[in-house]
Amino acid sequence: KVCFWRLVDIIKDNSVFINSSTRDQDPVHHQLLIALFRLGKYGNGSGIGHTASYLCCGDGTAEIYTWRCLKAIYLRNDYIAWPGTTERVTIATRIAHDHFFGNCVGMMDGSLIPIDLRPGIDGANDYYTRKSNYALNIMAICDDRKRIRGLLTGWPGAVNDQRIFDMSPVRLKAVSIHVLILRQIRTVIDRHFTPGIREEPAVDWPIFTG
């Protein structure tokens, strides 16, 4: 109950709950209750018809309330954010002290989110997993206090964690920093060292892309 009312307080002032007409919407906590009822069900239980029948509301009402709440809850930039410089030092210090991992600010892992039916799109087999079901694959980074710091979603379930990591912003940023360091080193060498009598053909340094 505490978490429910906390969520109501977070989303209640969102513009999706304000009508342009003179007729007010139902209370936000009623709309959130219907949305959470649907999201907490699996398969046919999450259908519009079942929700409307069980909670005594119209089919369209159940659908509209769900999408309103999902839009209001979508606060990734406010609640899922990579820590700043000072906070990274604090987190790394805690992890080094408690778990003996140096220079670590989070733990990363992938997780499969099952979907009830085979996707009706081309390439649906890409969503078929090693666990013999259809799913989406997400990858999350959590700090030592179980707070999500990074989230990558939308990958088909058949894609392995390593490929998702290779395409993640964290990995791509690390590669770009590595390339920048290589270029800086090459600049220093070009400025401070003079070729000898035998000069080798100029060859570009490799750029590592993972």
KAZI-V837323 format. One record per residue. RES is the residue in one small letter. PHI is phi as a letter, one per 30 degrees, with the letter a starting at -180 (* if undefined). OMEGA is omega in whole degrees, -180 to 180 (* if undefined). Layout:
BEGIN
res | phi | omega
RES | PHI | OMEGA
RES | PHI | OMEGA
END
This chain:
BEGIN
res | phi | omega
k | * | -180
v | d | -180
c | d | -180
f | d | -178
w | d | 174
r | d | 178
l | d | 176
v | e | 180
d | d | -178
i | d | -171
i | c | -169
k | d | -178
d | c | 180
n | d | -175
s | d | -180
v | d | -179
f | c | 179
i | c | 179
n | d | 174
s | d | 179
s | c | -179
t | d | -179
r | c | -179
d | d | 175
q | d | 171
d | d | 179
p | e | -177
v | e | -177
h | d | 174
h | d | -179
q | d | 180
l | d | 179
l | d | 179
i | d | 180
a | d | -179
l | d | 176
f | d | 179
r | d | -176
l | d | -180
g | d | 180
k | c | -178
y | b | 177
g | i | -178
n | d | -179
g | d | -180
s | c | -179
g | d | 180
i | d | -177
g | d | -180
h | d | -180
t | d | -179
a | d | -180
s | d | -176
y | d | -176
l | c | 175
c | h | 176
c | b | 180
g | d | 178
d | e | -180
g | d | 179
t | d | -179
a | d | -179
e | d | -179
i | d | -179
y | d | -180
t | d | -178
w | d | 176
r | d | -178
c | d | 178
l | d | 179
k | d | -180
a | d | -178
i | d | -177
y | d | -175
l | b | -174
r | e | -176
n | d | 180
d | d | -171
y | c | 175
i | b | -175
a | b | 177
w | d | -177
p | d | 177
g | d | -175
t | e | -178
t | d | -179
e | d | 177
r | d | 178
v | d | 180
t | d | -180
i | d | -179
a | d | 179
t | d | 178
r | d | -178
i | d | 179
a | d | -179
h | d | -174
d | d | -172
h | b | 174
f | i | 172
f | c | -180
g | d | 176
n | h | -179
c | c | 179
v | c | 179
g | a | 178
m | c | -175
m | c | 176
d | a | 178
g | c | 179
s | b | 179
l | c | 177
i | c | -176
p | d | 171
i | c | -167
d | d | -174
l | b | 174
r | d | -180
p | e | -179
g | d | -179
i | b | 173
d | d | -179
g | i | -178
a | d | 180
n | d | 178
d | d | -180
y | c | -180
y | d | -170
t | c | 176
r | d | 179
k | c | 175
s | i | 172
n | b | 177
y | c | -175
a | a | 168
l | c | 178
n | c | 176
i | c | 176
m | b | -177
a | b | 173
i | c | 180
c | c | 174
d | d | -175
d | d | 178
r | c | 175
k | i | 176
r | c | -179
i | d | -178
r | c | 179
g | a | -177
l | b | 178
l | b | -174
t | b | 172
g | j | -179
w | d | 176
p | d | -175
g | d | -178
a | d | -179
v | d | -178
n | d | -175
d | d | -177
q | d | 179
r | d | 179
i | d | 178
f | d | -180
d | d | -180
m | c | -177
s | d | 178
p | e | 180
v | d | -179
r | d | -178
l | d | 178
k | d | 178
a | d | 179
v | d | -180
s | d | 177
i | d | 180
h | d | 179
v | d | 179
l | d | 179
i | d | 179
l | e | -180
r | d | 178
q | d | 178
i | d | 180
r | d | 179
t | d | 179
v | d | -180
i | d | -179
d | d | -176
r | d | -169
h | c | 180
f | b | 180
t | c | 179
p | e | 178
g | d | -179
i | d | 179
r | c | -177
e | c | 180
e | d | 176
p | e | 180
a | d | 179
v | b | 178
d | d | 175
w | d | -179
p | d | 175
i | c | -175
f | d | -179
t | c | -179
g | i | *
END
